Amino acid sequence: MTLQADPSRRGSWLSASFVFVTLATFLYFTALGSLLPTLPRYVKRELGGGGLQVGIAVGAFAVSAALLRPWAGRLGDRRGRRVLVVGGSTTVAVSVLGYTVASSLVVLVLLRLLTGIGEAGLWVGAATAVQDMAPDDRRGEAASYYSVALYSGLALGPAIGEHLSQTSFHAEWFFASACALLAALFGLRTPVGPRYSHRPGRPLLHPSALGPGLVLGLGLVPFVGFATFLPLYGDQVGLHSVGSVLFVYAVLVLAVRIVGARLPDRLGYRRASTIALIAVGSGAVVVGAWKSVTAVWAAAVMIAIGMSLLFPALFSATVQDAPEEERSHAVGTFSLFFDLANGIGPFVLGAVVSATSERGAFLASAVVAAFGLWFVRRRRL
């Protein structure tokens, strides 16, 4: 049964169930965020890897997540959202704990693939549950508020992970695993949501999510490149704390999402995504063309502005166009492009780093965002 209040009553859909889902999301993304500055350094310092190896290790989890997202969406429509949140969080907790025995790149990549399986379940389940609880005309707002938990975790996680890794990388892996396990416990309060029987002949990828998902994936690449290679590039320009940059980035996203929660609904996905793509692309150009700490901070601000608008607008457009009985399916397809950006992006940009430099990878990511902008302006999604 769908938990949805009367849409005429402002804020009535912000229930205890919504709070528990967002708490689970916060804890999960705190775990994920704590890995952002630590995993690249672990690959370089402990496993002796270069730019390409860093890209493979960072992006591996997104490969398995991308492959399983559509199946996770179907499972959510048939079995409910809770099983995805709890099962996904638990899988992430177990896999990250396994990083403590990852003494080679091969072992680490295999564990990252397992992390991706959990990622596929948790994200689809939690994001769909939130949309189940939101009125039709408030879906962008619901996505904005939900993403506050996501970016709060990404704000706190990097600083905590960077601090813990100064003691040992194992301390960081234990912390991230514990956060994911707590996310599973909070996830037990996730509403099951509507459940529907399997419909034969249903395509693996939901058509309503393909256009918005493609734009999301292209727009994410500058952030993926920035987050993946900043820990290595920061050492070259004298940046003392990567965690601080990612913290400010996430706080800015939070500020825009909270203060401008209704902006995605008011602007519409086309205008909102246009502004977002210009912002993230400009940030990538700045950090790629100007070698300085100031450029890093300026890029963080620009990318934050873009990312604060891109996801809510495109996500709400996807859900709005999908039938209720196919909602998890659409969310699974949409989030597939999130994984493609996080899986293919680090690998391709890592190859660019190996051939040129981190700055070359930042500029290449700006070209990808420009293609996304062309797609939005020239095509009807």
C-alpha positions in Angstrom: 0.0 0.0 0.0 1.3 3.4 -1.0 1.9 5.8 1.9 0.8 9.1 0.4 -0.9 12.0 2.2 -3.3 14.5 0.8 -1.2 16.7 -1.5 -3.3 19.8 -0.6 -1.8 19.7 2.9 1.6 21.2 2.6 4.4 19.1 4.2 2.0 16.3 5.4 4.0 13.8 3.4 7.1 14.4 5.5 6.3 11.4 7.7 8.3 9.3 10.1 8.8 6.8 7.3 10.4 9.6 5.2 12.7 10.4 8.0 13.9 6.8 8.4 14.5 6.4 4.7 16.5 9.6 4.6 18.5 8.6 7.7 19.4 5.3 6.0 20.4 7.3 2.9 22.5 9.7 5.0 24.4 6.9 6.7 25.0 5.0 3.4 26.4 8.1 1.7 28.5 9.0 4.7 30.1 5.6 4.1 30.4 6.2 0.4 31.7 9.8 0.9 34.4 8.6 3.3 35.8 6.4 0.5 36.2 9.3 -1.9 39.5 10.8 -0.7 40.9 7.5 0.7 40.4 4.9 -2.0 42.6 6.7 -4.6 45.4 7.2 -2.1 45.1 3.6 -1.0 45.5 2.3 -4.6 48.5 4.6 -5.2 50.3 4.3 -1.8 49.5 0.7 -0.8 48.9 -1.1 -4.1 51.4 0.9 -6.2 48.8 1.9 -8.9 48.8 4.9 -11.2 46.0 7.0 -12.8 44.4 4.1 -14.8 44.5 1.8 -11.8 42.9 4.4 -9.6 40.1 4.8 -12.2 39.5 1.1 -12.4 39.3 0.7 -8.6 37.1 3.7 -8.0 34.7 2.9 -10.9 34.5 -0.8 -10.5 31.6 -0.7 -8.1 29.5 1.3 -10.6 29.9 -1.3 -13.3 28.1 -4.0 -11.3 25.6 -1.5 -10.1 24.9 -0.4 -13.6 24.3 -4.0 -14.7 21.9 -4.7 -11.8 20.0 -1.5 -11.6 17.2 -2.5 -14.1 16.8 -5.9 -12.3 16.7 -4.1 -8.9 13.9 -1.9 -10.3 11.9 -4.8 -11.3 12.4 -6.5 -7.9 11.3 -3.3 -6.2 8.0 -3.3 -8.2 7.4 -6.9 -7.4 8.7 -7.3 -3.8 8.6 -3.8 -2.5 11.2 -1.1 -1.6 12.3 -2.4 1.8 14.0 -5.5 0.6 16.2 -3.3 -1.7 17.2 -0.8 1.1 18.0 -3.5 3.7 19.6 -6.0 1.4 21.6 -3.3 -0.5 23.0 -1.7 2.7 24.0 -5.0 4.2 25.8 -6.0 1.1 27.7 -2.8 1.1 28.7 -3.2 4.7 30.0 -6.7 4.1 32.0 -5.8 1.0 33.6 -2.7 2.5 34.7 -4.7 5.5 36.4 -7.0 3.0 38.6 -4.1 1.9 40.7 -4.8 5.0 42.1 -8.0 3.3 42.5 -6.4 -0.2 46.2 -6.7 -0.6 46.1 -6.5 -4.4 44.2 -4.5 -7.1 42.4 -7.6 -8.3 41.0 -8.4 -4.8 40.0 -4.8 -4.3 38.2 -4.6 -7.7 36.3 -7.8 -6.9 35.1 -6.3 -3.6 34.2 -3.1 -5.3 32.0 -5.1 -7.7 30.2 -6.5 -4.7 29.8 -3.0 -3.3 28.1 -2.1 -6.6 25.6 -4.9 -6.1 24.6 -3.3 -2.8 24.5 0.1 -4.3 22.1 -0.9 -7.0 19.6 -2.1 -4.4 19.8 0.6 -1.8 19.6 3.6 -4.2 16.7 2.3 -6.2 14.7 1.2 -3.1 15.2 4.4 -1.1 14.7 6.8 -4.0 11.5 5.1 -5.1 10.1 4.9 -1.6 10.5 8.7 -1.3 8.7 9.2 -4.5 5.9 6.9 -3.4 5.3 9.2 -0.4 5.3 12.5 -2.4 2.3 14.1 -4.1 2.6 14.3 -7.9 3.2 18.1 -8.0 5.9 17.9 -5.3 8.2 15.2 -6.7 11.0 17.6 -7.5 10.8 19.1 -4.0 10.8 15.6 -2.4 13.8 14.7 -4.5 15.5 17.8 -3.2 14.8 17.1 0.4 15.8 13.5 0.0 19.1 14.5 -1.6 19.8 16.6 1.5 20.5 13.4 3.3 22.6 12.2 0.4 24.8 15.3 0.3 25.0 15.6 4.0 26.7 12.2 4.0 28.9 13.3 1.1 29.8 16.4 3.1 30.8 14.7 6.3 32.1 11.4 4.9 35.3 12.7 3.1 36.6 14.7 6.1 36.0 11.7 8.4 37.6 9.2 6.0 40.6 11.5 5.5 41.1 11.8 9.2 40.7 8.1 9.9 43.1 7.1 7.1 45.8 9.1 8.7 45.7 6.5 11.5 45.2 3.5 9.1 43.2 2.7 6.0 41.7 -0.2 8.0 40.1 2.3 10.5 38.4 3.9 7.5 37.1 0.6 6.1 35.7 -0.3 9.5 34.0 3.0 9.8 32.4 2.9 6.4 31.2 -0.7 7.0 29.6 0.3 10.3 27.7 3.2 8.7 26.3 0.9 6.0 25.2 -1.6 8.6 23.4 1.2 10.5 21.7 2.2 7.2 20.4 -1.4 6.9 18.9 -1.1 10.5 17.2 2.2 9.7 16.1 0.7 6.4 13.9 -1.8 8.2 11.4 1.1 8.6 11.2 1.7 4.8 7.6 1.4 3.6 7.2 -1.6 1.4 5.2 0.4 -1.1 2.9 -0.9 -3.8 3.7 -4.4 -5.3 2.7 -5.5 -8.7 3.0 -8.8 -10.5 5.4 -9.3 -13.4 4.2 -8.2 -16.8 5.6 -10.4 -19.7 7.2 -8.5 -22.5 8.3 -5.6 -20.4 11.5 -4.0 -21.7 14.6 -4.2 -19.5 15.1 -0.4 -19.7 12.2 1.8 -19.1 11.7 4.3 -22.0 10.7 7.2 -19.9 14.1 7.2 -18.2 16.4 7.0 -21.2 16.5 10.7 -22.2 16.8 12.2 -18.7 19.2 9.4 -17.6 21.5 10.1 -20.5 21.6 13.8 -19.6 22.3 12.9 -16.0 25.1 10.6 -16.9 26.8 13.2 -19.1 26.4 15.9 -16.5 27.9 13.8 -13.8 31.2 13.2 -15.6 32.8 16.5 -14.5 32.0 15.8 -10.9 33.2 12.2 -11.2 36.5 13.4 -12.6 36.8 16.1 -10.0 36.1 13.8 -7.0 38.3 10.9 -8.3 41.5 12.7 -9.3 41.4 15.7 -6.9 43.2 13.7 -4.1 46.1 13.2 -6.5 45.9 16.6 -8.2 45.6 18.4 -4.9 49.1 17.3 -3.9 50.5 19.0 -7.0 49.0 22.4 -6.3 49.5 22.4 -2.5 46.0 21.7 -1.4 46.2 20.7 2.2 42.8 19.0 2.6 40.7 17.4 -0.1 38.1 16.6 2.5 37.6 20.3 3.1 36.9 21.0 -0.6 34.4 18.1 -0.8 32.8 19.3 2.4 32.3 22.8 1.1 31.0 21.4 -2.2 28.4 19.2 -0.4 27.4 22.1 1.9 26.7 24.3 -1.1 24.6 21.7 -2.7 22.7 21.3 0.5 22.1 25.0 0.8 20.7 25.3 -2.7 18.6 22.1 -2.3 17.1 23.4 1.0 16.6 27.0 0.1 15.6 26.3 -3.5 13.7 23.0 -3.0 11.0 24.1 -5.4 13.3 25.4 -8.1 13.4 22.1 -10.1 9.6 22.0 -10.2 9.3 25.7 -11.1 12.1 25.8 -13.7 11.3 22.5 -15.4 13.8 19.9 -16.3 15.0 21.6 -19.5 15.9 24.9 -18.0 17.2 23.4 -14.8 19.4 20.9 -16.6 20.7 23.6 -19.0 21.8 25.8 -16.1 23.3 22.7 -14.4 25.3 21.6 -17.4 26.8 25.0 -18.0 27.8 25.3 -14.4 29.5 21.9 -14.1 31.2 22.3 -17.5 32.5 25.7 -16.5 33.9 24.3 -13.3 35.8 21.6 -15.1 37.3 24.1 -17.5 38.4 26.3 -14.7 40.2 23.6 -12.8 41.7 22.1 -16.0 43.0 25.4 -17.4 44.2 27.1 -14.2 46.7 25.2 -12.0 46.1 26.7 -8.6 44.3 26.0 -5.3 42.0 29.0 -6.1 40.9 27.2 -9.2 40.1 24.1 -7.3 37.8 26.0 -4.9 36.2 28.0 -7.8 35.5 24.7 -9.6 34.0 23.2 -6.4 31.5 26.1 -6.2 30.5 25.9 -9.9 30.1 22.1 -9.9 28.1 22.4 -6.7 25.6 24.8 -8.3 25.2 22.5 -11.2 24.8 19.3 -9.3 22.2 20.9 -6.9 19.8 21.3 -9.9 20.6 18.4 -12.2 19.4 15.4 -10.3 16.1 16.6 -8.8 14.9 18.0 -12.1 15.7 15.0 -14.2 14.6 12.5 -11.5 11.2 14.0 -11.0 10.7 14.2 -14.8 11.4 10.5 -15.0 9.0 9.5 -12.2 6.3 11.8 -13.5 6.3 10.1 -16.9 6.3 6.5 -15.6 3.1 4.6 -14.6 2.9 3.9 -10.9 3.2 0.2 -11.3 6.5 0.7 -13.2 8.0 3.4 -10.9 10.9 1.3 -9.5 11.6 0.1 -13.0 11.9 3.7 -14.2 14.1 4.7 -11.2 16.3 1.7 -11.8 16.8 2.6 -15.5 17.4 6.3 -14.6 20.0 5.5 -11.9 21.7 3.1 -14.4 23.2 6.3 -16.0 24.5 7.4 -12.6 26.5 4.1 -12.5 27.6 4.4 -16.1 29.1 7.9 -15.3 30.7 6.6 -12.1 31.9 3.4 -13.7 33.0 4.4 -17.2 34.0 7.9 -16.3 36.9 7.1 -13.9 38.2 4.5 -16.3 38.2 6.8 -19.4 39.4 9.8 -17.5 42.1 7.7 -15.8 43.3 6.8 -19.3 43.4 10.5 -20.1 45.4 11.1 -16.9 47.9 8.4 -17.9 48.3 10.0 -21.4 48.3 13.7 -20.3 47.6 14.7 -16.7 44.8 15.3 -14.2 44.2 18.7 -15.9 43.7 17.0 -19.2 41.1 14.8 -17.6 39.2 17.7 -16.2 39.1 19.4 -19.6 37.9 16.2 -21.2 35.0 16.0 -18.7 34.0 19.5 -19.7 33.6 18.3 -23.3 31.3 15.5 -22.1 29.1 18.0 -20.3 29.0 20.2 -23.4 27.6 17.2 -25.3 24.9 16.8 -22.7 24.0 20.5 -23.1 23.7 20.0 -26.9 21.4 17.0 -26.3 19.1 19.0 -24.0 18.9 22.0 -26.3 18.6 20.1 -29.6 16.6 17.0 -28.7 13.2 16.4 -27.3 13.6 14.1 -24.3 
